[in-house]
């Protein structure tokens, strides 16, 4: 199974997300059952293929295999948004996470925003996102009684 994960991740990391997703389909056709690591590789491939809708379909598919998403899977979805440049949608998704977004998630999101802006240019400014991220963290801390 590890070989399949390496191949899928390899395609994704070389900008061939569509090929990574095709490899996943081949893996399933030969009867292998995906696990948590498989879905991390699939989400990474979705990011490489700019396939937001497909990423959500695979995220839902995890439950069909009895796999409960972990924080890494949620970060994978955030990565799909960020890679495509849908920064506002990514921030909206972070605000709706079914758990308290840790400072790590918020920092990783901020880094994704900065990388996207540096590579592609954007009318969005990191300072603007920083304020929104700080607001999310403050609101969640108030709700959960943390400082």
Secondary structure, DSSP 8 states (H G I E B T S, - for coil): -HHHHHHHHHHHHTT-HHHHHHHHHHHHHTT----HHHHHHHHHHHHHTT-HHHHHHHHHHHHHTT----HHHHHHHHHHHHHHT-HHHHHHHHHT-SS---HHHHHHHHHHHHHHHHHH--S--HHHHHHHHHHHHHHHHHHHT--
